[in-house]
Amino acid sequence: MRKLIKITIFTIVFMALVCALTICVSAKNYVVDYENVLSSSQENFLENKLSSLSEKYQCDMVFLTTESFNGKTAQHYAENYYDNNGYGYDSDGTGVIYVLSTEQREYYICTTGKANKIFKGNRMDYLESSILTCLQNDDFDGSAYAYANKATEILESYEAGIDTETLKTGIIISVIAGAIIGLIVVLVLRAKMNNAKPQKTAGHYIRNGSFNLTVCRDMYLYSTTRRVARPKSNSSGGSRGGGRSHGGRGGRF
Amino acid sequence: MSNTLLEYKCPCCSGAINFDSEAQKLVCPYCNTEFDIEAITDFNEAEQDGANQEEPTWEEYTTESGSGDWQSGEELNVYTCSSCAGEIVADDTTSATLCPYCGSPVLLTGRLTGAFRPDYVIPFSISREEAMKSFNDFMKGKLLLPKDFKTKHTTAKLEGIYVPFWLYDCDTDSSLRYRATTVRRWSDSNYTYTKTSHFLLTRAGSLGFDKVPADASTKMDDIYMQAIEPYDYSKMIGFEMPYLTGFMAEKYDVDPTSASIVANERIKASTLGEFAKTTAGYATVTPQSANIKILNGKTGYALLPVWMINTTYNNETYTFAMNGQTGKFVGRLPISTKKCFGWFGIIAGAIAGIGAIISLLASLL
């Protein structure tokens, strides 16, 4: 009997341990804040938001702050961290990690798998510019919220099958272009209604062959040279490793 | 050897540079720009030149300089409109019944006295029917013309009128200066460089003009008379009375000196244009000074053929003029505001619609 109880207890403890271990392994942290830019309430809020977003769209959305990149580039650090900490949905490891170092004033947004396609071009510009605006104002927690909010918008519009940003910009440009072209056409049509225009010159009455240029001198006076520093371009690129392909963008602020 | 000290203006910042005659190069104390001595002196001469402007002089027009007095048998009748005071002349065989300016039928007749005899005339080569056809053609394809204009406008009598013009011959002697720049850009790994070189261009020369016309009648709109130019002077002949038969003629009421103001401006503008063509090859060219002298100015007097159409629509008069020699037709037609908005709406809407469809296709994922 005691043996039975022992076996039962052992089994229960073993099962509990297995369960706990499974939960530990499967529970991903969507907010990893080594630099403590977020308060604990902010961290909880973002953790919930990013985790539900990840689950809903099957695309891990991770936010990581770190003091240093351990001698690697921001891009390598982000890719390694993402690959080595069990992130990513499906076999291609779909997801995004936004790595920020306030110490080094550098950031990187790394995309993996299907996220490479979702977060690119205009949509990546939109996400990056929102984050960068906050970073340039030293609003680091704001940049995390911007990351979560803009990523939600992008994933929603991608799910709906329409890139709302492109559509919105396209319609605004079309309306403005239509108004400008319409105005030009009407002005041209109006001009055609009145062809009684004064003659400002007497070109028709120049005596043939009478133009005689007696002095034609071009004298050098001085010169000025202006020097402008060339802008340093932000990094952007993709890499492939361990069956996953990464894309992304980052830079200093 | 004593040094002469002269003060010059810096071409770059307009600051004062004290000029030591022994020095070979100059540096502006304000903007640190380096100059050759020759560049500084030439530049400052140009500054002075700009102020010297001479008034053009035209030889006085008299019966001696022109075609002389009227000959016997060349008497003309003058018709004065009692409504608008417009004056027209016609020979004995042509009787004016309506004022060509206001359409009034009350005309007072008298004999022409005290006016110059024209030197030249260009006969009409466009017929009344061709003039009317040109008016109808002019209205074709005008998308903003009010729908009812063609039916509602009342065409006043179409009149062929010989309009008096003063014709000016002259030579010009000009000296001009321009500031010009060339720009060169290059870059290395860290910087982009822009080098702007400044130059002073000097041009001088002569240019001749023949028979620049200026409307000698206040009744005729100067703009319309300029718009129907040019006339083909190769068909211009000495004035003879028979050319007036069947047509009205305007009596000149602007003297040659007053009318020359417009001709002077046009001659100067054309001279500037001809010299500007010699300054090609620079990134920017800015005229700095221009001294244009009008020399050997001679005036002639000609009657040139014009078809005039006056029409009324919604209580407003619309005037059209046609060159009676070349057929060039000018005028102002009424504009329908409704049609302006309509076309704007159609074009803006169509482009916005097409753009929206393209945007939608481009945004599909």
HADDOCK unambig.tbl for C-alpha pairs under 7 A between the chains (distance, minus, plus):
assign (segid A and resid 158 and name CA) (segid B and resid 365 and name CA) 6.90 0.50 0.50
assign (segid A and resid 161 and name CA) (segid B and resid 364 and name CA) 5.91 0.50 0.50
assign (segid A and resid 161 and name CA) (segid B and resid 365 and name CA) 5.23 0.50 0.50
assign (segid A and resid 162 and name CA) (segid B and resid 363 and name CA) 5.43 0.50 0.50
assign (segid A and resid 162 and name CA) (segid B and resid 364 and name CA) 4.78 0.50 0.50
assign (segid A and resid 162 and name CA) (segid B and resid 365 and name CA) 5.82 0.50 0.50
assign (segid A and resid 163 and name CA) (segid B and resid 363 and name CA) 4.70 0.50 0.50
assign (segid A and resid 163 and name CA) (segid B and resid 364 and name CA) 6.29 0.50 0.50
assign (segid A and resid 163 and name CA) (segid B and resid 365 and name CA) 6.71 0.50 0.50
assign (segid A and resid 164 and name CA) (segid B and resid 363 and name CA) 6.98 0.50 0.50
assign (segid A and resid 166 and name CA) (segid B and resid 359 and name CA) 6.88 0.50 0.50
assign (segid A and resid 166 and name CA) (segid B and resid 363 and name CA) 5.53 0.50 0.50
assign (segid A and resid 167 and name CA) (segid B and resid 359 and name CA) 5.28 0.50 0.50
assign (segid A and resid 167 and name CA) (segid B and resid 360 and name CA) 5.74 0.50 0.50
assign (segid A and resid 167 and name CA) (segid B and resid 363 and name CA) 5.59 0.50 0.50
assign (segid A and resid 170 and name CA) (segid B and resid 355 and name CA) 6.88 0.50 0.50
assign (segid A and resid 170 and name CA) (segid B and resid 356 and name CA) 6.47 0.50 0.50
assign (segid A and resid 170 and name CA) (segid B and resid 359 and name CA) 4.89 0.50 0.50
assign (segid A and resid 171 and name CA) (segid B and resid 355 and name CA) 6.59 0.50 0.50
assign (segid A and resid 171 and name CA) (segid B and resid 356 and name CA) 5.06 0.50 0.50
assign (segid A and resid 171 and name CA) (segid B and resid 359 and name CA) 6.56 0.50 0.50
assign (segid A and resid 174 and name CA) (segid B and resid 351 and name CA) 6.62 0.50 0.50
assign (segid A and resid 174 and name CA) (segid B and resid 352 and name CA) 4.55 0.50 0.50
assign (segid A and resid 174 and name CA) (segid B and resid 355 and name CA) 4.77 0.50 0.50
assign (segid A and resid 174 and name CA) (segid B and resid 356 and name CA) 6.34 0.50 0.50
assign (segid A and resid 175 and name CA) (segid B and resid 352 and name CA) 4.68 0.50 0.50
assign (segid A and resid 178 and name CA) (segid B and resid 347 and name CA) 6.75 0.50 0.50
assign (segid A and resid 178 and name CA) (segid B and resid 348 and name CA) 3.96 0.50 0.50
assign (segid A and resid 178 and name CA) (segid B and resid 349 and name CA) 6.58 0.50 0.50
assign (segid A and resid 178 and name CA) (segid B and resid 351 and name CA) 4.87 0.50 0.50
assign (segid A and resid 178 and name CA) (segid B and resid 352 and name CA) 5.16 0.50 0.50
assign (segid A and resid 179 and name CA) (segid B and resid 348 and name CA) 4.93 0.50 0.50
assign (segid A and resid 181 and name CA) (segid B and resid 348 and name CA) 6.82 0.50 0.50
assign (segid A and resid 182 and name CA) (segid B and resid 344 and name CA) 4.79 0.50 0.50
assign (segid A and resid 182 and name CA) (segid B and resid 347 and name CA) 5.13 0.50 0.50
assign (segid A and resid 182 and name CA) (segid B and resid 348 and name CA) 4.87 0.50 0.50
assign (segid A and resid 183 and name CA) (segid B and resid 344 and name CA) 6.26 0.50 0.50
assign (segid A and resid 186 and name CA) (segid B and resid 340 and name CA) 6.25 0.50 0.50
assign (segid A and resid 186 and name CA) (segid B and resid 343 and name CA) 6.84 0.50 0.50
assign (segid A and resid 186 and name CA) (segid B and resid 344 and name CA) 6.23 0.50 0.50
assign (segid A and resid 189 and name CA) (segid B and resid 143 and name CA) 6.97 0.50 0.50
assign (segid A and resid 189 and name CA) (segid B and resid 144 and name CA) 6.86 0.50 0.50
assign (segid A and resid 190 and name CA) (segid B and resid 144 and name CA) 6.96 0.50 0.50
assign (segid A and resid 193 and name CA) (segid B and resid 142 and name CA) 6.79 0.50 0.50
assign (segid A and resid 193 and name CA) (segid B and resid 332 and name CA) 5.80 0.50 0.50
assign (segid A and resid 193 and name CA) (segid B and resid 333 and name CA) 5.28 0.50 0.50
assign (segid A and resid 194 and name CA) (segid B and resid 331 and name CA) 5.73 0.50 0.50
assign (segid A and resid 194 and name CA) (segid B and resid 332 and name CA) 4.11 0.50 0.50
assign (segid A and resid 194 and name CA) (segid B and resid 333 and name CA) 6.22 0.50 0.50
assign (segid A and resid 195 and name CA) (segid B and resid 330 and name CA) 5.48 0.50 0.50
assign (segid A and resid 195 and name CA) (segid B and resid 331 and name CA) 5.81 0.50 0.50
assign (segid A and resid 195 and name CA) (segid B and resid 332 and name CA) 6.58 0.50 0.50
assign (segid A and resid 196 and name CA) (segid B and resid 223 and name CA) 6.53 0.50 0.50
assign (segid A and resid 196 and name CA) (segid B and resid 224 and name CA) 5.52 0.50 0.50
assign (segid A and resid 196 and name CA) (segid B and resid 227 and name CA) 5.33 0.50 0.50
assign (segid A and resid 196 and name CA) (segid B and resid 330 and name CA) 5.19 0.50 0.50
assign (segid A and resid 196 and name CA) (segid B and resid 331 and name CA) 5.18 0.50 0.50
assign (segid A and resid 196 and name CA) (segid B and resid 332 and name CA) 6.64 0.50 0.50
assign (segid A and resid 197 and name CA) (segid B and resid 223 and name CA) 6.09 0.50 0.50
assign (segid A and resid 197 and name CA) (segid B and resid 227 and name CA) 5.35 0.50 0.50
assign (segid A and resid 198 and name CA) (segid B and resid 223 and name CA) 4.66 0.50 0.50
assign (segid A and resid 198 and name CA) (segid B and resid 226 and name CA) 5.47 0.50 0.50
assign (segid A and resid 198 and name CA) (segid B and resid 227 and name CA) 5.58 0.50 0.50
assign (segid A and resid 199 and name CA) (segid B and resid 226 and name CA) 5.59 0.50 0.50
assign (segid A and resid 199 and name CA) (segid B and resid 227 and name CA) 6.49 0.50 0.50
assign (segid A and resid 200 and name CA) (segid B and resid 266 and name CA) 5.49 0.50 0.50
assign (segid A and resid 201 and name CA) (segid B and resid 266 and name CA) 4.17 0.50 0.50
assign (segid A and resid 201 and name CA) (segid B and resid 267 and name CA) 6.38 0.50 0.50
assign (segid A and resid 201 and name CA) (segid B and resid 269 and name CA) 5.39 0.50 0.50
assign (segid A and resid 201 and name CA) (segid B and resid 270 and name CA) 5.07 0.50 0.50
assign (segid A and resid 202 and name CA) (segid B and resid 212 and name CA) 6.58 0.50 0.50
assign (segid A and resid 202 and name CA) (segid B and resid 266 and name CA) 5.12 0.50 0.50
assign (segid A and resid 202 and name CA) (segid B and resid 267 and name CA) 5.52 0.50 0.50
assign (segid A and resid 202 and name CA) (segid B and resid 270 and name CA) 5.60 0.50 0.50
assign (segid A and resid 203 and name CA) (segid B and resid 270 and name CA) 5.66 0.50 0.50
assign (segid A and resid 205 and name CA) (segid B and resid 209 and name CA) 5.42 0.50 0.50
assign (segid A and resid 205 and name CA) (segid B and resid 210 and name CA) 5.29 0.50 0.50
assign (segid A and resid 205 and name CA) (segid B and resid 211 and name CA) 6.43 0.50 0.50
assign (segid A and resid 205 and name CA) (segid B and resid 212 and name CA) 5.86 0.50 0.50
assign (segid A and resid 206 and name CA) (segid B and resid 208 and name CA) 5.91 0.50 0.50
assign (segid A and resid 206 and name CA) (segid B and resid 209 and name CA) 4.45 0.50 0.50
assign (segid A and resid 206 and name CA) (segid B and resid 210 and name CA) 6.32 0.50 0.50
assign (segid A and resid 207 and name CA) (segid B and resid 208 and name CA) 5.20 0.50 0.50
assign (segid A and resid 207 and name CA) (segid B and resid 209 and name CA) 5.02 0.50 0.50
assign (segid A and resid 207 and name CA) (segid B and resid 210 and name CA) 5.80 0.50 0.50
assign (segid A and resid 210 and name CA) (segid B and resid 207 and name CA) 5.20 0.50 0.50
assign (segid A and resid 210 and name CA) (segid B and resid 208 and name CA) 5.39 0.50 0.50
assign (segid A and resid 211 and name CA) (segid B and resid 206 and name CA) 5.79 0.50 0.50
assign (segid A and resid 211 and name CA) (segid B and resid 207 and name CA) 4.51 0.50 0.50
assign (segid A and resid 212 and name CA) (segid B and resid 205 and name CA) 5.29 0.50 0.50
assign (segid A and resid 212 and name CA) (segid B and resid 206 and name CA) 5.19 0.50 0.50
assign (segid A and resid 212 and name CA) (segid B and resid 207 and name CA) 6.44 0.50 0.50
assign (segid A and resid 213 and name CA) (segid B and resid 204 and name CA) 5.95 0.50 0.50
assign (segid A and resid 213 and name CA) (segid B and resid 205 and name CA) 4.26 0.50 0.50
assign (segid A and resid 213 and name CA) (segid B and resid 206 and name CA) 6.63 0.50 0.50
assign (segid A and resid 214 and name CA) (segid B and resid 204 and name CA) 5.53 0.50 0.50
assign (segid A and resid 214 and name CA) (segid B and resid 205 and name CA) 4.80 0.50 0.50
assign (segid A and resid 215 and name CA) (segid B and resid 202 and name CA) 6.84 0.50 0.50
assign (segid A and resid 215 and name CA) (segid B and resid 203 and name CA) 5.03 0.50 0.50
assign (segid A and resid 215 and name CA) (segid B and resid 204 and name CA) 4.71 0.50 0.50
assign (segid A and resid 215 and name CA) (segid B and resid 205 and name CA) 6.56 0.50 0.50
assign (segid A and resid 216 and name CA) (segid B and resid 202 and name CA) 5.80 0.50 0.50
assign (segid A and resid 216 and name CA) (segid B and resid 203 and name CA) 4.73 0.50 0.50
assign (segid A and resid 216 and name CA) (segid B and resid 204 and name CA) 6.82 0.50 0.50
assign (segid A and resid 217 and name CA) (segid B and resid 201 and name CA) 5.73 0.50 0.50
assign (segid A and resid 217 and name CA) (segid B and resid 202 and name CA) 5.07 0.50 0.50
assign (segid A and resid 217 and name CA) (segid B and resid 203 and name CA) 6.56 0.50 0.50
assign (segid A and resid 218 and name CA) (segid B and resid 199 and name CA) 6.50 0.50 0.50
assign (segid A and resid 218 and name CA) (segid B and resid 200 and name CA) 5.87 0.50 0.50
assign (segid A and resid 218 and name CA) (segid B and resid 201 and name CA) 4.41 0.50 0.50
assign (segid A and resid 218 and name CA) (segid B and resid 202 and name CA) 6.38 0.50 0.50
assign (segid A and resid 219 and name CA) (segid B and resid 39 and name CA) 6.78 0.50 0.50
assign (segid A and resid 219 and name CA) (segid B and resid 199 and name CA) 5.36 0.50 0.50
assign (segid A and resid 219 and name CA) (segid B and resid 200 and name CA) 5.05 0.50 0.50
assign (segid A and resid 219 and name CA) (segid B and resid 201 and name CA) 6.12 0.50 0.50
assign (segid A and resid 220 and name CA) (segid B and resid 39 and name CA) 6.91 0.50 0.50
assign (segid A and resid 220 and name CA) (segid B and resid 198 and name CA) 6.25 0.50 0.50
assign (segid A and resid 220 and name CA) (segid B and resid 199 and name CA) 4.45 0.50 0.50
assign (segid A and resid 220 and name CA) (segid B and resid 200 and name CA) 6.43 0.50 0.50
assign (segid A and resid 221 and name CA) (segid B and resid 35 and name CA) 6.22 0.50 0.50
assign (segid A and resid 221 and name CA) (segid B and resid 39 and name CA) 5.37 0.50 0.50
assign (segid A and resid 221 and name CA) (segid B and resid 198 and name CA) 5.47 0.50 0.50
assign (segid A and resid 221 and name CA) (segid B and resid 199 and name CA) 5.13 0.50 0.50
assign (segid A and resid 221 and name CA) (segid B and resid 200 and name CA) 6.61 0.50 0.50
assign (segid A and resid 222 and name CA) (segid B and resid 34 and name CA) 6.55 0.50 0.50
assign (segid A and resid 222 and name CA) (segid B and resid 35 and name CA) 5.89 0.50 0.50
assign (segid A and resid 222 and name CA) (segid B and resid 197 and name CA) 5.97 0.50 0.50
assign (segid A and resid 222 and name CA) (segid B and resid 198 and name CA) 5.42 0.50 0.50
assign (segid A and resid 223 and name CA) (segid B and resid 195 and name CA) 6.81 0.50 0.50
assign (segid A and resid 223 and name CA) (segid B and resid 196 and name CA) 5.48 0.50 0.50
assign (segid A and resid 223 and name CA) (segid B and resid 197 and name CA) 4.11 0.50 0.50
assign (segid A and resid 223 and name CA) (segid B and resid 198 and name CA) 5.77 0.50 0.50
assign (segid A and resid 224 and name CA) (segid B and resid 195 and name CA) 5.67 0.50 0.50
assign (segid A and resid 224 and name CA) (segid B and resid 196 and name CA) 5.33 0.50 0.50
assign (segid A and resid 224 and name CA) (segid B and resid 197 and name CA) 6.51 0.50 0.50
assign (segid A and resid 225 and name CA) (segid B and resid 193 and name CA) 6.67 0.50 0.50
assign (segid A and resid 225 and name CA) (segid B and resid 194 and name CA) 5.48 0.50 0.50
assign (segid A and resid 225 and name CA) (segid B and resid 195 and name CA) 4.21 0.50 0.50
assign (segid A and resid 225 and name CA) (segid B and resid 196 and name CA) 6.30 0.50 0.50
assign (segid A and resid 226 and name CA) (segid B and resid 193 and name CA) 5.60 0.50 0.50
assign (segid A and resid 226 and name CA) (segid B and resid 194 and name CA) 5.10 0.50 0.50
assign (segid A and resid 226 and name CA) (segid B and resid 195 and name CA) 6.39 0.50 0.50
assign (segid A and resid 227 and name CA) (segid B and resid 191 and name CA) 6.16 0.50 0.50
assign (segid A and resid 227 and name CA) (segid B and resid 192 and name CA) 5.72 0.50 0.50
assign (segid A and resid 227 and name CA) (segid B and resid 193 and name CA) 4.60 0.50 0.50
assign (segid A and resid 227 and name CA) (segid B and resid 194 and name CA) 6.58 0.50 0.50
assign (segid A and resid 228 and name CA) (segid B and resid 191 and name CA) 5.39 0.50 0.50
assign (segid A and resid 228 and name CA) (segid B and resid 192 and name CA) 5.18 0.50 0.50
assign (segid A and resid 228 and name CA) (segid B and resid 193 and name CA) 6.46 0.50 0.50
assign (segid A and resid 229 and name CA) (segid B and resid 190 and name CA) 5.84 0.50 0.50
assign (segid A and resid 229 and name CA) (segid B and resid 191 and name CA) 4.34 0.50 0.50
assign (segid A and resid 229 and name CA) (segid B and resid 192 and name CA) 6.28 0.50 0.50
assign (segid A and resid 230 and name CA) (segid B and resid 190 and name CA) 5.55 0.50 0.50
assign (segid A and resid 230 and name CA) (segid B and resid 191 and name CA) 5.08 0.50 0.50
assign (segid A and resid 230 and name CA) (segid B and resid 192 and name CA) 6.23 0.50 0.50
